[in-house]
Each structure stands twice: as structure tokens, then as C-alpha cells.
Amino acid sequence: MKGIVLAGGTGSRLFPLTKITNKHLLPIYDKPMIYYPIQTLVDAGITDIMVVTGGRNSGDFLRLLANGKEFGLKHIAYTYQEGEGGIAEALGLCEHFADGQPICVVLGDNIMEKSIRSAADDFRAQKRGARILLKEVPDAGRFGVAEMAGERIAGIEEKPLNPKSNCAVTGIYMYDETVFQKISTCKPSHRNELEITDVNNAYIQEGTMSFSFLDGWWTDAGTFDSLIRAANLVQQSRTNNGITGDQQ
């Protein structure tokens, strides 16, 4: 399985912090934000990774990450997304990299406490389809929300005013090779973007979507409040484990 980190966009909700840098290069406690999703993939046993970036500071990713030596990697691939065409559009740029293999996609501003290795192993055992990771949250309306029907997902609604559950779709998606065909049939939303929710719903409609619940805490880091929350959660986790920034 190959890994993809989506780190494009303009980071407009974090302006002026993002006026001269990409959002995913901002610090989360003692490391740049982009380090966390890459480490998530590596911890799941995924070592063939592509970073999708964009904007005027894309070269900074190469300067920071190089070939991924800090993560024990021999190589990191890069590609560039022009403008803000949505998550699904960014993922569509990775078809050549995926080369018919299953993929694990992590949004570049998602920070989580625990490993996703078990979910990745479950997906590796699947014959086909997709697997997403869910998390029960008190403010599900901020995210894509899974409508649950027993042991399956009946549908996903993006940022609903009246969520049908408290199960948020986290920014971790695992797909088989048909994901790129599904992306090609997506139509732009009212935001003029190709929505990853439409891709997930396509898998649901064909009956091949599975899910796992994410262990530990999870947060995005795309707003001022969630940025500082992410840093505090990481700091608290390191303290609880007897690790300080000086020991990294």
C-alpha cells in the first residue's frame, strides 16, 4: 500500500500566519505540521509516500523533508496542485504514483495520538473497496458526518446543520485502485471543488465501504483554535509518556 499526504491549499483560515508559508509547515508543538501525517503513514508500515502541495511555498517542502531520511525513508515523491480544486482533485493528481496499488490518504493538517496500523492491516486484508476512520466528537457538524445503519455506513453528509450521528469522518481514507475512476465522475460542488465526500459516497453506494474507529485523540489544525489545541494535545501526550521536546 502506498501513502499520500495532501498538503495543498492556501490556508486562508490561518491568515496572516500563512501569508508567507504553507499551513502544513507551521509548528505543532516541536515539529512542523507535515511531520505528523508522514509519521502516521510510516507507523502504519507505509514507506512509499507522495506529498501533494501547492501555493507559492511548495519548494519549502523539499527543503524541509528532502528524501525523508528523518522518517527512515529512502525517497518521498512530490506533486503540485494548482489552485484550490478540492481534496478529491488533489488526490486525482496521484494516479500515476499509485500505479494500481491501494492507497492510504492522510490530510496534512490531521494530528492523531495513536497508530492506525490495525485499520491499515484490516484494509490490506480487504479484497476491494475503501475504509475510512471515524471518531465520535461533540461537534460533528464541523466535519463530514457518517450516517450509521447498524454495522455499515448508509451515507456521509458534509458539514450538516443537523448531524445524523456524532461520528465524524477523520482525514484518513484508504482506497482501492478504482478511486481514480470515481474521482473522474465527480462534479464540482457549490464551492467549485471536487469533494472527497462524493468519492466516499460512491463507495458506499456500491456497497464496498468499511470503517474503523480511531483510537485516542484526534484533531485537525486548520483554524487558530484547532492549531493551538493540536499543540497542547501533543505536548500533553509527550508529558504523559515522559518525553519532552528536548529529548526528541
C-alpha positions as CSV (number, residue, x, y, z in Angstrom):
1,M,0.0,0.0,0.0
2,K,1.2,3.5,-0.9
3,G,0.7,6.6,1.2
4,I,-0.4,10.1,0.2
5,V,-0.3,13.3,2.3
6,L,-2.5,16.1,1.0
7,A,-0.8,19.4,1.9
8,G,-2.1,21.9,-0.7
9,G,-4.5,24.8,-0.3
10,T,-4.0,28.4,0.7
11,G,-4.6,28.1,4.5
12,S,-6.9,31.2,4.3
13,R,-8.4,30.4,7.7
14,L,-5.0,30.9,9.3
15,F,-4.1,34.2,7.6
16,P,-1.8,36.1,8.3
17,L,0.2,33.1,9.6
18,T,0.0,31.6,6.1
19,K,0.9,34.8,4.3
20,I,4.5,33.7,3.7
21,T,4.3,30.0,4.3
22,N,2.2,26.9,3.7
23,K,-0.2,26.0,6.5
24,H,1.4,22.5,6.8
25,L,4.8,24.0,7.6
26,L,3.5,25.7,10.7
27,P,4.7,24.3,14.0
28,I,2.7,21.8,16.1
29,Y,4.5,21.9,19.4
30,D,8.0,20.8,18.5
31,K,7.6,19.7,14.9
32,P,6.3,21.1,11.6
33,M,2.7,20.0,11.0
34,I,3.6,17.9,7.9
35,Y,5.7,15.6,10.1
36,Y,2.7,14.2,11.9
37,P,0.8,12.7,8.9
38,I,4.0,11.4,7.4
39,Q,4.9,9.6,10.7
40,T,1.3,8.3,10.8
41,L,1.9,6.6,7.5
42,V,5.3,5.3,8.4
43,D,3.9,3.8,11.7
44,A,1.3,2.0,9.7
45,G,4.0,0.3,7.7
46,I,3.8,2.5,4.6
47,T,7.1,3.7,3.3
48,D,6.3,4.7,-0.3
49,I,4.9,8.2,0.1
50,M,3.8,11.2,-2.0
51,V,3.2,14.7,-0.7
52,V,0.8,16.9,-2.7
53,T,1.5,20.5,-2.1
54,G,0.6,23.8,-3.8
55,G,0.8,27.6,-3.5
56,R,3.9,29.8,-3.6
57,N,5.9,28.0,-1.0
58,S,5.9,24.4,-2.3
59,G,9.7,24.4,-2.6
60,D,9.9,24.7,1.1
61,F,8.6,21.1,1.5
62,L,11.5,19.8,-0.5
63,R,14.0,21.8,1.6
64,L,12.4,20.6,4.8
65,L,11.7,16.9,4.0
66,A,14.2,16.2,1.3
67,N,14.0,12.4,0.7
68,G,12.6,11.6,4.1
69,K,15.7,10.5,5.9
70,E,14.3,11.7,9.3
71,F,11.5,9.2,8.9
72,G,13.7,6.3,7.9
73,L,12.6,6.7,4.2
74,K,14.8,6.5,1.1
75,H,12.5,8.6,-1.0
76,I,9.5,10.9,-0.9
77,A,7.6,11.8,-4.1
78,Y,6.1,15.2,-4.7
79,T,3.4,16.7,-6.9
80,Y,1.8,20.1,-7.2
81,Q,-1.9,21.2,-7.1
82,E,-2.7,24.4,-8.9
83,G,-5.3,26.5,-7.1
84,E,-7.9,25.0,-4.7
85,G,-9.8,22.3,-6.6
86,G,-10.6,20.3,-3.5
87,I,-9.3,17.2,-1.8
88,A,-10.6,14.8,-4.5
89,E,-8.9,16.8,-7.2
90,A,-5.6,16.8,-5.2
91,L,-5.9,13.0,-4.8
92,G,-6.5,12.7,-8.6
93,L,-3.0,14.0,-9.2
94,C,-1.6,10.9,-7.6
95,E,-3.0,8.3,-10.0
96,H,0.4,7.7,-11.7
97,F,2.1,7.4,-8.4
98,A,-0.5,4.9,-7.1
99,D,0.1,2.7,-10.1
100,G,-2.9,0.5,-9.5
101,Q,-2.0,-0.2,-5.8
102,P,-4.2,0.5,-2.8
103,I,-3.5,3.8,-1.1
104,C,-3.8,5.4,2.3
105,V,-4.6,9.1,2.2
106,V,-4.0,11.5,5.2
107,L,-4.9,15.1,5.2
108,G,-1.9,17.2,6.0
109,D,-3.5,19.0,8.9
110,N,-4.7,15.9,10.8
111,I,-2.9,15.1,14.0
112,M,-3.7,11.9,16.0
113,E,-2.5,10.3,19.1
114,K,-2.5,6.6,18.2
115,S,-1.3,4.4,15.4
116,I,-3.6,3.5,12.6
117,R,-1.7,0.2,11.9
118,S,-4.6,-2.1,12.8
119,A,-7.0,-0.2,10.4
120,A,-4.4,-0.3,7.7
121,D,-3.9,-4.1,8.2
122,D,-7.7,-4.6,8.1
123,F,-7.8,-2.7,4.8
124,R,-4.9,-4.7,3.4
125,A,-7.0,-7.8,4.1
126,Q,-9.9,-6.4,2.1
127,K,-10.4,-7.7,-1.4
128,R,-11.7,-4.4,-2.7
129,G,-13.3,-1.1,-1.8
130,A,-12.5,1.5,0.8
131,R,-12.1,2.0,4.5
132,I,-12.4,5.3,6.4
133,L,-11.7,6.1,10.0
134,L,-14.4,7.6,12.2
135,K,-14.2,9.4,15.5
136,E,-17.1,10.3,17.9
137,V,-17.0,14.0,18.5
138,P,-19.2,16.6,20.3
139,D,-19.1,19.0,17.3
140,A,-19.7,16.6,14.4
141,G,-21.3,19.4,12.2
142,R,-17.8,20.8,11.6
143,F,-16.9,17.7,9.6
144,G,-18.2,15.1,7.2
145,V,-20.7,13.0,9.3
146,A,-21.4,9.3,8.8
147,E,-25.0,8.2,9.0
148,M,-24.8,4.8,10.6
149,A,-27.1,1.9,9.8
150,G,-26.1,-0.9,12.2
151,E,-22.7,-2.2,11.1
152,R,-22.5,-0.2,8.0
153,I,-22.4,3.5,6.8
154,A,-25.6,4.5,5.0
155,G,-24.2,7.8,3.7
156,I,-21.9,10.7,4.5
157,E,-23.1,14.3,4.7
158,E,-20.6,17.2,4.6
159,K,-20.9,19.7,7.5
160,P,-24.6,19.2,8.2
161,L,-26.6,21.6,10.3
162,N,-28.3,18.7,11.9
163,P,-25.9,15.8,12.1
164,K,-27.4,12.3,11.9
165,S,-24.7,10.9,14.2
166,N,-21.7,12.1,16.2
167,C,-19.4,10.1,14.0
168,A,-17.0,12.5,12.2
169,V,-15.1,11.3,9.2
170,T,-11.5,11.9,10.0
171,G,-9.0,12.9,7.3
172,I,-7.7,9.3,6.8
173,Y,-9.0,7.4,3.8
174,M,-8.0,4.1,2.3
175,Y,-8.9,3.2,-1.2
176,D,-8.5,0.6,-3.9
177,E,-7.5,1.4,-7.4
178,T,-11.0,2.3,-8.5
179,V,-10.8,5.6,-6.6
180,F,-9.4,7.5,-9.6
181,Q,-12.3,6.4,-11.8
182,K,-14.7,7.6,-9.1
183,I,-12.9,10.9,-8.9
184,S,-13.2,11.3,-12.7
185,T,-17.0,11.2,-12.4
186,C,-17.2,13.8,-9.6
187,K,-18.8,17.1,-10.4
188,P,-17.7,20.4,-8.7
189,S,-19.7,21.3,-5.6
190,H,-21.1,24.7,-4.8
191,R,-17.6,25.6,-3.7
192,N,-16.4,24.7,-7.2
193,E,-14.3,21.9,-5.7
194,L,-14.2,18.1,-6.2
195,E,-15.4,16.8,-2.8
196,I,-13.9,13.7,-1.1
197,T,-17.3,13.1,0.4
198,D,-18.7,12.4,-3.1
199,V,-15.9,9.8,-3.6
200,N,-16.7,8.2,-0.2
201,N,-20.4,8.1,-1.0
202,A,-19.7,6.4,-4.4
203,Y,-18.0,3.5,-2.4
204,I,-21.0,3.4,-0.1
205,Q,-23.4,3.2,-3.0
206,E,-21.6,0.2,-4.4
207,G,-21.5,-1.5,-1.0
208,T,-17.7,-1.6,-0.6
209,M,-17.1,1.0,2.1
210,S,-15.9,-0.3,5.5
211,F,-14.8,1.7,8.6
212,S,-12.8,1.6,11.7
213,F,-13.0,3.9,14.8
214,L,-9.8,5.9,15.5
215,D,-8.2,5.2,18.9
216,G,-7.0,8.1,21.1
217,W,-7.5,11.8,20.4
218,W,-7.6,13.4,17.0
219,T,-7.8,16.9,15.7
220,D,-7.4,18.9,12.6
221,A,-5.2,22.0,12.8
222,G,-6.8,24.3,10.2
223,T,-8.1,27.1,12.4
224,F,-6.4,29.2,15.1
225,D,-8.3,27.3,17.9
226,S,-7.5,23.8,16.5
227,L,-3.9,24.8,15.8
228,I,-3.3,25.6,19.5
229,R,-5.4,22.6,20.5
230,A,-3.2,20.3,18.5
231,A,-0.1,21.7,20.0
232,N,-1.5,21.3,23.5
233,L,-2.6,17.7,22.9
234,V,0.8,16.7,21.5
235,Q,2.6,18.4,24.5
236,Q,0.3,16.7,27.0
237,S,0.8,13.3,25.3
238,R,4.6,13.8,25.4
239,T,4.5,14.7,29.0
240,N,2.3,11.8,29.9
241,N,4.8,9.5,28.2
242,G,7.8,11.1,29.9
243,I,9.1,12.7,26.7
244,T,9.9,16.3,26.4
245,G,10.8,18.4,23.3
246,D,14.5,18.4,24.4
247,Q,14.6,14.6,24.2
248,Q,13.4,14.3,20.6
